[in-house]
Amino acid sequence: MSRTSDILLTATAPAIWGSTYIVTTQLLPAGYPLSVAMLRALPAGLLLLLFVRALPKGIWWPRTFLLGALNFSFFWAMLFVSAYRLPGGVAATVGAIQPLIVLGLSRAVMGTAIRPLSVLAGLAGIGGVALLVLTPAATLDPIGIAAGLAGAVSMAFGTVLSRHWQPPVPPLTFTAWQLTAGGLLLVPVALFFEPALPAPTAANLLGFLYLGVIGAALTYIVWFRGLSRLDPATVSPLGFLSPLVAVVLGWALLAQDLSPLQIAGMVVVLGSVWLSQRAQSAPAAATGALPRPAR
């Protein structure tokens, strides 16, 4: 596939993640964020593991659990803490700093040059997300802000290390390993901090099925495939599509208002994603990129 095709396919993952909010609020029981995160990851990971019938070997055991924590366990826990303590718009805007963190980590870990256009695209993306989701009544909570930043750093580390280490298995197997590890790490946390889930309704089961099969297994296979073919600085800004899709779904399915500022935010977000791809497609020599270290 061409680079453009790889980018478009990878972009479907964060676009689908934009449906997580509406599925969670409309189909799942409220007040069980850690249990929901665990049930989103572990069953999907175990099913994929049964399908691929391959376990990590050697150094990939600790790497798998570290990546499972960074990409799933810790990231989702911090995401939910941020979402519960902050208005949704503030939480989304704090999380939007992730592409800029990825630029710095890619430089430190992989020797990738920080391209000025990528920084500009990242700043524009944060501004676009703010226009999409912030309201004048938004309030700040220090713990919520800290959790949002911690989640963004966690996912940024997971994104960069997933590319840097380059697993010796296909994306399907890599996804199975990480979802299983991330789900296992969440089990004791969910049991300790939350009460038992109520008996699931048909709507609950449909929501869990969607989040596990579509929102976790399928999308992360696509995401890790993209990371195996594209630089983290190319993949990470695609995450700006999640709040955009969430706003569109709220307007289309829940009859939520769509203001002129939000429409402007959509234009800015799409422009920032385009600009980030343009920046990364420029010849490396023209930007002073460092050669990638041998592994």
N, C-alpha and C positions, 0 to 999 in steps of 0.2 A: 504494500500500500504506500501511497505517497505521504509526505509529511502532512499535507493539508488534510488528507483522509484520516490520518492518525489523530490529529488535533480534533477534528469534528467528532470522531467516535469517542474520544476521551471526554469531550465536553458533555456527552449525554449523561455521564455519571453525576456530576454536580447538578445538572439540570433536573435529574430525577430526585436527587437529594432535596431539592426545593419542595418536593411534595411531602417531606417528612412531617412538617409542622401541621399541615391540614389533616393528615392521616392520624397523627398522634392525638390531636385535639378532638377529632370527630369520631374516632373508632376505638381508642384505647382508654383504660381507666386512668383517671387523673391521680397524681401524687405518688407515682412509683417510677421515677426516672431511672434509677439504677437497675431495677428489675426489668424494665422495658429494654434498656440497653443490653443487659445480659441475654434476654430472650431474643433480641435482634441478632446478636452475634453467635452465641453458642450453638443453637440448633442448626443454623445455616452452615457454620463451620464444620460440625460433625457430619452433616449430610454430604458436604463436599469432600470431606476426608474419607468417608466410605466410598465415594465415587473414585477418587484418585488413588486410594490405597497406597499412599506413600507418606512416610514420616521424615522429619528432619534428621540429618546426620551430623555428628561432630559439632563444629562451631555453630551450625544453624539452629541447634536447640536454644542456646541463650539468645541468639539474634532474633529468633522467631518470637520468643516471649517479650523481648525488649520492644520489637516493632509492634507486636500485638498490643502492648501497653500504650505505646506512643500514638498509634493510629486508631485505637479503639478504646481500651479500658480507661486510661487517664484522660484522653481527649474527650470522650463522651461524658465522663463524670464531670469534668470542668465545664463542659458545654452546658450541661443541665444545671449546675450550680449557678453559672452566669445567667442562664435564662430565667431561673426562679428568683434571683435577687435583683435583676435589672429588667427594665422594660425591654420588650423584644427588639426594638430598634437600636437601643444602646448596645445590647449584647451582640447583635449582628454587626454593628459598626466596629466594635472592639475586635471581633473575630476577623474582620476584613483586613487587619494588619498582617495577616499570615503571609501573603506573597512577598512583602518587604522583608520579613524575617527569613523566608526561603532564599532571597537574594544574598543576604549576609551569610547564611549557613552554607550555601553553595560555594561561596568564595572561600570560606574557612575550611570546608571539608574536601571540596573537589577542585579548588583552584580556579573556579569559573569567574570570569570578569564580571563586575557589576556595571551593567550598561545604563547610562543615564536615561534612555527612553523607557527602560523597564522600571526604574524608580518613578519616573513621571507617570507611567501607566498604573503603578501600584497606588500612588497618591490619588490619582483620578478615580480609581476604583473605590477607595475608601470614601471619597466625596460622593460618588454616585450611590453607594449603598446608604450613606447618611441621608441623601435626598429621598431615597426609596422608603426608608423605614423609620427615621427619627420623627418625633413629634415635639411640639413646643413644651409639652408637659413632661418630657423625659427627665428622669432623675438619676443621680449617680450614687452608687453604693461601692465603697472601697473593696469589700470582699468580692463583690460581683465583678468589678473591673479586674481585680487580680486573677480571679478564676478564668475570665475571658481571655486575658493575656496568656495565662498558663496553658490554656487549651490551644491557643494559636501557636505557641512555641512548641507544644507537644506534637501537633500535626505537622508543623514545619520540619521538625527533626525527623519524624517518620517518613515524610515525603523525600527528604534529601538522602537519608540512609537507605531507603528502599531502592533508590537509583544507584547510590554509590556502591553498595555491596553486591548488587546484581545477582540475585539468587540463581542457583544452578538448576532451576525447575521452571516449568511454564507458569504463567500468571494464575491459572486455575489452581494449581497446587499451592502456590505461594499465598493465594487468598484463603484457601482452606486452612493452612497452617496458622495464619495470623488471626482469622476469625475465631478459630478454636481456642488459641492461646488467650486472645483478648476476652472471650466469653468466660473461660475458666478463671481468669484473674478477677472477673467481676462477681463471680458466684459468692465468695465469702463476704465481699463488701455489701452486696445487695441483701444477703441474709442478716447481716449485723445491723445495718442502718435502716432497713425498711421492714414493715410488717408483711405478712403473707398476702399475695395477690388474691382478690376475690375470685369466685368461680367465673370463668370467662364466658361472655356472651358470644353469639354468632358474630356480632360486629367486632368484638375484641379479637377473635380468632382470625377474621379477615384482615384486620390491621396488622397483627403479628406476622401473618403469612406474607403480606405485602412488604413489610419492613425487612423481614428476614430474607426472602427469596429475591425480591426486586431491589429493595433499598440497601441491602448489604451484599449478598452473594454475587448477584449479577453485576451491580455497579462497581464493586471493588475489583472484580476480575477485569473489567474494562479500565478502571483507574490504574491498577498495577501494570496492566499491559501497556498503557500509555507511558507510565514511568520507565518501563523497560526500553522504550523507543525514543522518548523525548526527554529533554533536560527538565529538572524540577522547576526552573524559572519559566519554562513554557507551560507546564502543566498547572502549577499552583494558581495563576490568575484566573483559570477557568472556574475556580470556586466562586467567583463573583456572580456566576449565573444562578447559584442557589437562591439567594434572597430575591433576585429578579423573578424567578419562576414562582417562588412562594407568594409574592405580591400579586402576580398575574392570576394564580389559582384562587387566591382569596377574593379577587375581583370577580372572576368567572363563576366560581362555585358557591361562594358565601355572600355574594352581593356587597362586598366591601367597596368603599369609595376609592376612586383612583384620581388623585389630584394632579393638577398641572406640574407641581414639583416632583411628584413621583414619576410622571412620564418623562420629565427632564432627567431624573435619576436613571431611568432605564437607558436613555440615550447615552448618558455618560458612562454607565457600566459597560454597555456594548462597545463603546468607543475605547474604553480602557483595555478590554479584552483584545480587541483588534490591535491596539497600539503595542500591547505586550508581545503579541505574536510577531508583529513587524520587527520589534526590537531584537527578538531572539533569532529571527531568520536572517539578520544581517551577517555578513561574513565575519568570522571570529577575528581575523587579522585586523579588520578595520576598527575593532573595539578594544584591542589590546588584550584579548583573552589569553589566559595562561594555559599551557598544555595540561591536559588531564593527567594526573599522576597514574603511574602504572599500578595495577593491582595483581 
